[in-house]
Every structure is written in structure tokens, then in C-alpha cells.
Amino acid sequence: MEELQRYAVVSCHVERPLDDRVWRAFERLLRRRPAGFVVTPFLRPPDLEAGEDEERWLERARRARELAPLGHHTHWGGPSHARPPDGVDAAAAVRREAAWLRERGVEPRFFCGGGWYIDLPLATALAELGYVDCTATTFRQPYLAAGAPRLQLDRPAHLRLPGGERLLELPATHSLGMLARGLARLPDRVHVHFHDWELTDRSRALALEALLRLLRRLRRPLSIDELARHAAAAPVERWPNESTIAA
């Protein structure tokens, strides 16, 4: 299959799946498919130690799976802390979460690390789990400290890891604000991301709807699983060294 040009995909980091108000707004969006976009839900698994409701989470995850390709989103420091705190083994935590999900019949194919965190051990775990990763971005996050583990790519690619594994990366290109500011100079490949809690802010929700209508005029809407199929033809690149990852 040839690599596709001039497309747009949309994904959502579902960080508050047990907040009833947030979930209602997000589920409505999933069902409506605004401007024809199938929004990929990257769901944060429940923090059982913090008392989050496992059964309600599973009910909502299964509902989301019926409406769109499902993704796994990890917050290593708890619901409100995305990147791994000191002493946390990010790869081991994701392996535990993935096992928990699969034991319960929830098998997301896609992954995005909280706070855009990725390093080589985590990338290796994702490849071994069979995930397609969406943690890379085409841009640098200004709030991250110099040297913070991250990955920047300018297009989808198969990363060849030092151990021989391969990981398909589908990098994000725009937040909502970046999309609003950049409609006049869009790249050919667009991957917009937003957060579920943004939908409870009326101005943000209206902006999302308007921006997706405009985006549809400029780029072909794809679901993320369609993009993954087309990205079978993406180039193979070596896993960058640590200085390049955090540059």
C-alpha cells in the first residue's frame, strides 16, 4: 500500500473518563464524528489505588471501542501527573497496564504516553506489545525541560530499535491552538490532538467543531487505523540516540 499524502487524523487524550460531565461530552463527540472525523480515544486506565471505579471504566472503554479504534494513554504519576515521577519504571508500568487491559478484553492497538514521554525501554515495550505509537510529535513542547525524554519526527516512520524490534510511529502535529494558528500553512500530514476535558469549555468545544469543518476542506479525513494501514509504506528509520530524542 502506498504512503498516503495530504490527510488529517484526530485523536483525544481521554484523561477524565470517570468524570460524568466530561464523559458525556466526549461520548457525544465520538458518536457524531464531527466533520466526518473518527476521533481516536486514548484512554487512561483507572487508578485503582486512588479508588477509581474499575467496572464503570470498563463499561465506558467498551463503549468507546464500539465507536472508534481504541488507544491506551498512560499517566505514570496518577490521574493528574502525566510524566513518570522519579523512581517509576515507565516501561514496566505500561506492561502492567496492558496486561490488565487485555485480561479484561480491552485490547487497544494504539498508544500515547502522558506528557509525550518516551524513552528506549518504553519504545521496546510498546513494540513487544504490538502497539502503534503516537507519542512522537513534529514539534517541541515548550513546557518540557531541556533533556526531557521525548521523540520528534517529521512524518510517520517505522523505528528500528537497537534490539531489532520495529515500532510504527504516527506523530502528532497540532494541538487545537496550533491548528487555529496554522490553518494557512498546514503540512501535508496532519494529526490533531486534544483532551477530553476541553469539551466542557464551551468556547473550546465550539472552536474544535469549527476547526474540524475547516480542516476537512483542506485534508482528507482518515481514522487512525486507516492511517496505520497506509503507513505500512512509511520509511524505516533508526532509533535516534538519546541526545537526538531530547533535542
BAMI-312018 format. One line per 3 residues: number of its first residue (from 1); their letters; for each residue x, y, z of N, C-alpha, C. Coordinates in steps of 0.001 Angstrom, whole numbers, plus 500000, padded with zeros to 6 digits. Each point is the difference from the previous one (the first is absolute). Layout:
<atoms>
NUM> A> X:Y:Z:X:Y:Z:X:Y:Z | ...
</atoms>
This chain:
<atoms>
1> MEE> 500849:498810:500000:499151:501190:500000:500886:501242:500000 | 499744:500953:499120:500820:501186:499894:499757:500937:501174 | 501056:500722:500383:499866:500969:501076:499080:501121:499540
4> LQR> 499062:500362:500865:498987:500991:499651:500508:501401:500297 | 499650:500947:499158:500347:501398:500204:498717:500812:500236 | 500147:501153:500662:498925:500988:500188:498760:499390:500680
7> YAV> 500183:499642:501240:498916:499429:500792:499946:500704:501347 | 498949:499698:500763:499903:500473:501380:499364:498922:500856 | 500568:499782:501175:499409:499130:501017:499845:500818:501276
10> VSC> 499067:499554:500852:499705:500723:501240:499979:499002:501149 | 500678:500338:501099:499996:499131:501171:499754:500823:501259 | 499530:499298:501030:499683:500654:501271:500651:499244:501142
13> HVE> 500695:500712:500878:500540:499418:501217:498878:500021:501040 | 499441:498825:500256:498855:499890:500912:500556:499810:501408 | 500172:501109:500697:500656:500002:501295:499018:499966:501169
16> RPL> 498736:500310:499718:498989:500011:501065:498805:499119:499617 | 500248:498721:499717:498910:499150:499510:498926:499721:501037 | 500277:500247:501279:499013:499742:501050:499314:501272:500492
19> DDR> 500323:501121:499406:499294:501246:500274:498751:500007:499110 | 498828:499919:500603:498774:499817:499221:499784:501123:498998 | 500231:501234:500386:499783:501129:499089:500956:499938:498819
22> VWR> 501252:499716:500285:501002:499902:498933:499660:498833:499081 | 499660:498849:500595:499719:498827:499177:498786:500221:499098 | 498937:500603:500520:498820:500236:499155:500355:500840:498784
25> AFE> 500783:501050:500216:500398:500858:498884:500859:499232:499007 | 500910:499176:500526:500880:499262:499097:499243:498917:499235 | 499126:499263:500665:499255:498963:499295:499116:500592:498910
28> RLL> 499389:501141:500262:499199:500660:498952:500874:500303:498791 | 501204:500484:500250:500908:500320:498896:500367:498742:499217 | 500315:498917:500710:500338:498745:499326:498870:499550:499078
31> RRR> 498783:500095:500504:498854:499523:499232:499737:500872:498777 | 500208:501300:500147:499662:500925:498901:501045:500013:498890 | 501233:499656:500323:501088:500051:499013:500024:501360:499296
34> PAG> 500373:501048:500714:499919:501358:499448:500794:500151:498710 | 499335:500585:499000:500610:500229:498678:500491:498702:499369 | 499465:498871:500455:500396:498714:499430:501239:499394:500610
37> FVV> 500550:500587:501065:501208:499471:500624:499642:498954:501053 | 500633:498835:499899:499903:498969:501033:501083:500317:501033 | 499589:500468:501157:500947:500438:501026:500519:498783:500760
40> TPF> 501309:499853:500066:500599:498887:500732:500039:500308:501490 | 499349:499192:500852:500100:500213:501442:501198:499275:500595 | 500954:500769:500526:501103:499432:500769:499586:500048:501465
43> LRP> 499563:498874:500549:499455:499966:501347:501068:499732:501053 | 499979:500818:501038:500832:499732:501170:499324:498924:500842 | 500670:498866:500274:499396:498972:500846:499720:500527:501411
46> PDL> 499096:499355:500735:499652:500503:501327:501148:499822:500987 | 500118:500955:500891:500961:499899:501098:499266:499337:501162 | 500168:498699:500120:499258:499254:501008:500461:500352:501409
49> EAG> 501270:500350:500150:500494:500387:501320:499371:501304:500467 | 499611:500846:499044:499336:501260:500347:498493:499823:500126 | 499526:498761:499849:498580:499732:500193:499134:500188:498776
52> EDE> 500609:500106:498812:499176:500166:498800:499245:498700:499691 | 498802:500148:499469:499043:498905:499824:500352:499155:498771 | 500460:498775:500251:500412:499118:498909:498846:499645:499081
55> ERW> 498844:499626:500545:498899:499540:499167:499433:501110:499129 | 499889:501200:500574:499488:501109:499191:501004:500356:498907 | 501293:499937:500338:501015:500270:498979:499890:498982:498863
58> LER> 499879:498737:500323:499915:498962:498970:498760:500180:499134 | 498896:500370:500618:498778:500243:499221:500225:501111:498982 | 500659:501061:500428:500231:501126:499094:501056:499671:498948
61> ARR> 501009:499243:500363:501016:499599:499027:499377:499137:498907 | 499119:499089:500385:499356:499148:499005:499089:500802:499092 | 499348:501005:500565:499161:500868:499174:500862:500771:499006
64> ARE> 501119:500521:500461:500893:500729:499098:500522:499091:498898 | 500321:498764:500351:500523:499035:499021:498988:499717:498903 | 498705:500084:500315:498966:499784:498989:499933:501144:499003
67> LAP> 500495:501168:500392:499833:501203:499194:501246:500421:499234 | 501165:499502:500404:501245:500452:499361:501134:499049:500361 | 501087:500002:499224:501195:499242:500404:500487:500502:501355
70> LGH> 500400:499078:500857:500288:500347:501390:501501:500166:500241 | 500331:500987:500817:501380:500231:500385:500180:499940:501503 | 501225:499800:500421:500417:499895:501402:500831:501244:500320
73> HTH> 499621:500708:501051:500703:501214:500430:500432:499801:501442 | 501244:500274:500310:500518:499757:501339:500392:501297:500696 | 499537:500124:501252:500490:501030:500921:500771:499273:501095
76> WGG> 501307:500132:499992:500827:499199:500906:499936:500494:501442 | 499659:501254:500191:499987:500548:501355:498616:500126:500587 | 499017:499284:499450:498631:500116:500481:499161:500833:499056
79> PSH> 498698:500130:500271:499093:500676:499066:500426:501400:499599 | 500655:500735:500902:500317:501397:499710:501481:500241:499712 | 500791:498940:499876:501447:500163:499765:500404:499070:498856
82> ARP> 500265:500599:498832:500138:499185:498796:501343:499273:499901 | 501111:500706:500159:501311:499403:499775:500456:499198:501216 | 500928:499063:499807:500410:499139:501118:500733:500773:501094
85> PDG> 499575:499886:501254:500784:500570:501107:501310:499238:500155 | 500908:500579:500735:501275:499325:500267:499748:498630:500622 | 500721:499012:499521:499905:498668:500561:498954:499110:499362
88> VDA> 499210:500536:499094:498970:499200:499327:500577:499406:498722 | 499822:498694:499818:500425:499304:498787:498870:500118:498982 | 500158:500919:499049:498918:500300:499064:499610:498786:499171
91> AAA> 500988:499261:499512:499707:498838:499149:499276:498923:500787 | 500449:499736:501224:499350:498971:500819:498569:500379:500313 | 499752:501281:500263:498641:500443:500300:499079:499789:498806
94> VRR> 500485:500292:498805:499178:499808:498807:499740:498515:499755 | 501003:499169:500234:499780:498560:499851:498905:499518:500964 | 500016:500492:501238:498968:499604:500967:498625:500472:499553
97> EAA> 499928:501240:499539:498707:500518:499542:499491:499210:498798 | 500885:499719:499055:499586:499254:498811:499497:498613:500382 | 500679:499347:500938:499554:498677:500451:498621:500103:500657
100> WLR> 499813:501006:500822:498706:500215:500663:498893:500192:498967 | 500270:500827:499004:499005:500252:498948:499658:498718:499241 | 501018:499253:499627:499775:498804:499189:499305:498904:500798
103> ERG> 500286:499899:501275:499306:499017:500830:498508:500271:500067 | 499601:501247:499757:498604:500392:500071:499377:500194:498627 | 500691:499538:498981:499450:500040:498649:500060:501351:499328
106> VEP> 500726:500941:500590:500182:501316:499381:501399:499998:499391 | 500070:500023:498697:501288:499837:499335:500268:501150:499043 | 500395:501155:500532:500331:501115:499112:501184:499657:499112
109> RFF> 499987:500562:498819:501101:499756:499063:500998:501152:500010 | 499557:501162:500459:500797:501225:499894:500395:500484:501398 | 501067:500783:500061:500507:500478:501290:500467:501441:499865
112> CGG> 499829:500755:501093:500602:501328:500097:500388:500245:501447 | 501260:500303:500236:500493:500223:501346:499601:501356:500542 | 499615:500043:501280:499656:501258:500636:501180:500956:500032
115> GWY> 499713:501281:499734:501078:500989:499964:500983:499758:498880 | 499596:499193:499000:500837:499679:498843:501288:499292:500416 | 499930:499235:501077:501189:499314:500491:500263:498724:499212
118> IDL> 501226:499848:499533:500447:498736:499416:501514:499917:500120 | 500488:498798:500299:501427:499714:499984:500171:498616:499369 | 501240:499547:499886:500238:498735:499306:499356:498799:500697
121> PLA> 500112:499842:501336:499317:498857:500621:498493:500008:499764 | 499396:501181:500041:498564:500073:499738:499704:499657:498545 | 500767:500529:499069:499798:499687:498584:500115:498498:499756
124> TAL> 500963:499360:500658:500174:498554:499858:498772:499257:500523 | 499484:500429:501149:498801:499375:500553:498814:500166:499054 | 499850:501182:499430:498878:500246:499081:500099:499100:498771
127> AEL> 501209:499858:499467:500188:499121:498842:499659:498561:500352 | 500437:499543:501162:499727:498617:500409:498519:499783:500271 | 499297:501045:500437:498560:499904:500234:499191:500084:498705
130> GYV> 500663:500344:498896:499306:500099:498723:499256:501306:499804 | 500344:501008:500790:499326:501289:499887:500524:500795:498798 | 499131:500835:499445:500397:501093:499117:500085:501232:500887
133> DCT> 501122:500694:499968:500218:501095:500942:499704:501352:499374 | 499405:500879:500811:499689:501367:499567:500570:501011:500982 | 501091:499634:500687:500602:500882:500987:500951:501008:499367
136> ATT> 500563:499684:498865:500876:500959:499316:499182:501216:499559 | 500673:501123:499884:499387:501207:499450:500930:500597:498951 | 499438:500856:499178:500822:500696:499007:500572:501298:500561
139> FRQ> 499665:500321:501230:500369:501278:500608:500538:499763:501410 | 500678:500990:500513:500488:499934:501382:498981:500640:500935 | 499731:499361:501128:499102:500549:501002:500760:501025:500842
142> PYL> 499591:501254:499980:500796:501038:500686:500037:499845:501516 | 499052:499266:500573:499966:499861:501458:500948:498923:500519 | 500556:499169:499102:500895:498940:500456:501410:500543:500220
145> AAG> 500617:499512:501061:501366:500427:500296:500966:499473:498949 | 501095:500694:499837:501045:499527:499092:500449:498612:500439 | 500094:499090:499049:500413:498642:500305:498884:499080:500426
148> APR> 498776:500491:500110:498877:499134:500385:499779:498959:498910 | 499883:498724:500354:499797:498970:498968:498751:500267:499168 | 500179:500004:498696:498929:500235:499037:500509:499515:498657
151> LQL> 499144:500044:498992:500409:499551:498668:499376:500923:498965 | 500805:500487:499105:499520:500899:498954:500281:499387:498635 | 498943:499882:499197:500090:499485:498637:499187:500901:499090
154> DRP> 500396:500106:498744:499266:500885:499102:498936:499280:499188 | 499903:498673:500152:499018:499232:499222:499883:498611:500613 | 498954:499239:499628:499912:498614:500465:501229:499201:499573
157> AHL> 500420:499095:500871:501189:499197:499714:499967:498726:500824 | 500672:498977:499466:500273:498782:500767:501358:500192:500668 | 500008:500038:501314:501263:500151:500707:500630:498640:500224
160> RLP> 501232:499847:499576:500759:498784:500245:500771:500178:501300 | 499622:499216:501003:500588:500141:501328:501307:499210:500090 | 500881:500340:500925:501303:499321:500079:499904:498497:500187
163> GGE> 498920:499509:500640:499841:498563:500194:499414:499275:498806 | 499724:500732:498913:499441:499390:498797:498498:500175:499868 | 499319:500464:501049:498555:500213:499912:499701:501207:499100
166> RLL> 498790:500022:499487:499544:501153:499225:498725:500557:500623 | 499907:501320:500020:498856:500696:500585:499496:501021:499002 | 498738:499864:499605:499398:500978:499094:499600:501232:500801
169> ELP> 500492:501160:499579:499700:501276:500639:499125:500850:499073 | 498914:500527:500567:499118:500922:499284:499999:501312:500785 | 500907:500911:499706:500185:501169:500864:498835:500981:499939
172> ATH> 499730:500631:501147:499033:501096:500060:500646:501259:499427 | 499162:500830:499384:500508:501224:499371:499434:501280:500607 | 498787:499929:500573:499334:501222:500450:499145:499764:501238
175> SLG> 500065:500930:500942:498941:500159:500986:498902:500854:499353 | 498906:500214:500711:498948:500853:499447:500511:501413:499746 | 500741:500535:500959:500515:501348:499812:500950:500100:498822
178> MLA> 500857:498997:499858:500926:499997:498871:499244:499894:498684 | 498932:499220:499976:499211:499879:498775:499352:501332:499647 | 499438:500679:500998:499356:501297:499747:500999:501004:499427
181> RGL> 501217:499973:500520:501008:500954:499533:500639:499589:498682 | 499871:498711:499638:500765:499495:498860:499200:499525:498812 | 498701:500309:499949:499186:499504:498892:500508:500458:498637
184> ARL> 500586:501171:499944:500446:500539:498708:501296:499355:499523 | 500671:499232:500860:501293:499404:499606:500095:498566:500516 | 498969:499241:499763:499961:498617:500468:501022:499129:499270
187> PDR> 500622:499073:500711:500791:498976:499302:499063:499034:499287 | 500557:499176:499135:499167:499021:499304:499369:499014:500969 | 500753:499600:501026:499545:498988:500957:499633:500692:501308
190> VHV> 498749:499862:500405:499508:500698:501192:499467:498981:500998 | 500426:500128:501241:499470:499184:501104:499722:500946:501156 | 498717:500310:500174:499564:500941:501036:499664:499231:501270
193> HFH> 500415:500529:501140:499646:499385:501278:499351:501037:500907 | 499117:499536:500862:499400:500857:501027:499722:499130:501211 | 499438:500588:501064:499708:499286:501239:498497:499959:500240
196> DWE> 499549:498940:500646:498557:499866:500228:499442:501150:500825 | 500745:500482:500986:499490:501058:500862:499825:501329:499266 | 500638:500153:498853:499796:501222:499218:498566:500119:499497
199> LTD> 499302:498883:499880:498650:500018:499449:498986:500605:500959 | 500344:500124:501278:499068:500613:500945:500150:501520:500045 | 500962:500527:499279:500159:501445:499828:499299:500366:498685
202> RSR> 498913:500735:500080:499180:500251:498808:500807:500641:498866 | 500856:500940:500335:500772:500673:498942:500967:499034:499332 | 500620:499120:500781:500910:499011:499406:499238:498983:499155
205> ALA> 498846:499570:500496:499199:499021:499253:499540:500581:498668 | 499554:501245:500020:499567:500642:498751:501184:500186:499056 | 501157:500345:500563:501186:500167:499155:500384:498678:499350
208> LEA> 499930:498901:500751:500312:498694:499430:499097:499690:498817 | 498709:500195:500170:499054:499713:498915:500318:500843:498768 | 500226:501291:500208:500265:500887:498865:501316:499643:499316
211> LLR> 501020:499703:500792:501300:499672:499418:499943:498698:499209 | 499266:499012:500490:499912:498744:499263:499222:500175:498693 | 499006:500863:499995:499292:500262:498731:500945:500630:498981
214> LLR> 500820:500945:500472:500963:500615:499092:501065:499000:499562 | 500449:499186:500943:501043:499025:499678:499526:499018:498942 | 498741:499599:500068:499489:499045:499025:500079:500553:498575
217> RLR> 499881:501305:499847:500099:500600:498669:501418:499949:499446 | 500961:499859:500901:501409:500092:499607:500718:498664:499934 | 499513:499020:500797:500660:498705:500071:498962:498888:500069
220> RPL> 500355:498838:499478:499114:498847:500016:499928:499401:501408 | 498791:499890:500575:499910:499373:501329:500314:498508:499936 | 500816:499553:500954:500298:498580:500145:499778:499599:501450
223> SID> 499590:498778:500215:500071:499446:501348:501430:499546:500236 | 500351:499816:501259:501388:499676:500291:500370:498593:499528 | 499031:499096:499975:500343:498669:499484:500194:500034:498488
226> ELA> 499269:500872:499294:500269:500182:498568:501403:500562:499788 | 500371:500964:500818:501346:500562:499876:501058:498939:500263 | 499786:499167:501010:500977:498953:500296:500168:499054:498815
229> RHA> 498896:499680:499317:500105:499128:498823:500806:500679:498898 | 499713:501272:499745:500751:500711:498971:501475:500155:500395 | 500250:500147:501294:501372:500209:500469:500843:498741:499910
232> AAA> 499421:498894:499537:500815:498811:499735:501127:500319:499021 | 499783:501018:499171:501016:500392:499023:500919:501106:500519 | 499848:500390:501261:500845:501065:500555:501455:499532:500077
235> PVE> 500937:500922:499995:501418:499622:500025:500406:499377:501332 | 501069:499227:499959:500599:499443:501210:501131:500928:500425 | 499981:500390:501275:501043:500876:500531:500592:499380:501255
238> RWP> 501253:500256:500233:500644:499512:501219:499489:500773:501203 | 499875:499285:501129:499691:500686:501252:501099:501019:500275 | 499628:501269:500236:501035:501012:500202:500700:499821:501333
241> NES> 501200:500578:500098:500686:499931:501292:499332:500940:500984 | 500345:499872:501265:499278:500733:501030:500105:501512:499806 | 501129:500494:499519:500127:501448:499814:499053:500486:498919
244> TIA> 499758:499168:498976:499083:500408:498939:498562:499965:500506 | 499657:498998:500800:498638:499891:500500:499604:501234:500787 | 500885:500476:500809:499658:501095:500896:500413:501362:499453
247> A> 500396:500037:498754:500524:501263:499451:498889:501029:499819
</atoms>
